[in-house]
Amino acid sequence: MPKGIMSVMKGVAAGLAVGMAAGAAGSMMLGNPRKNKRRIKKAVSAAENVLDSVQGMLR
């Protein structure tokens, strides 16, 4: 793959991961704060895993 396409795909994947984490955090702010912290940590962890997987596929 050309280097420019890989950079674009990494950027898209990073944007999606950050968007998912931000959306999950925003939608969960209305409930129990203690549960929200755990759920937000899980969402961020999942987003990191997705980003790592995409980077691994593009190498």
VENTA-V133631 format. One record per backbone hydrogen bond with DSSP energy under -0.5 kcal/mol. NH is the residue of the N-H (numbers start at 1). CO is the residue of the C=O. E is the energy in kcal/mol with one decimal. If there is no record, write none. Layout:
nh = {NH | NH}
co = {CO | CO}
e = {E | E}
This chain:
nh = {6 | 7 | 8 | 9 | 10 | 11 | 12 | 13 | 14 | 15 | 16 | 17 | 18 | 19 | 20 | 21 | 22 | 23 | 24 | 25 | 26 | 27 | 28 | 29 | 31 | 36 | 37 | 38 | 39 | 40 | 41 | 42 | 43 | 44 | 45 | 46 | 47 | 48 | 49 | 50 | 51 | 52 | 53 | 54 | 55 | 56 | 57 | 58 | 59 | 59}
co = {2 | 3 | 4 | 5 | 6 | 7 | 8 | 9 | 10 | 11 | 12 | 13 | 14 | 15 | 16 | 17 | 18 | 19 | 20 | 21 | 22 | 23 | 24 | 26 | 28 | 32 | 33 | 34 | 35 | 36 | 37 | 38 | 39 | 40 | 41 | 42 | 43 | 44 | 45 | 46 | 47 | 48 | 49 | 50 | 51 | 52 | 53 | 54 | 55 | 56}
e = {-1.7 | -2.0 | -2.0 | -2.5 | -2.4 | -2.2 | -2.5 | -2.6 | -2.6 | -2.4 | -2.5 | -2.5 | -2.5 | -2.4 | -2.6 | -2.2 | -2.6 | -2.5 | -2.5 | -2.4 | -2.6 | -2.2 | -1.3 | -0.7 | -1.1 | -2.3 | -2.0 | -1.5 | -2.6 | -2.9 | -2.3 | -2.1 | -2.4 | -2.6 | -2.3 | -2.4 | -2.2 | -2.3 | -2.2 | -2.3 | -2.3 | -2.6 | -2.3 | -2.4 | -2.3 | -2.3 | -2.1 | -1.7 | -0.7 | -0.6}
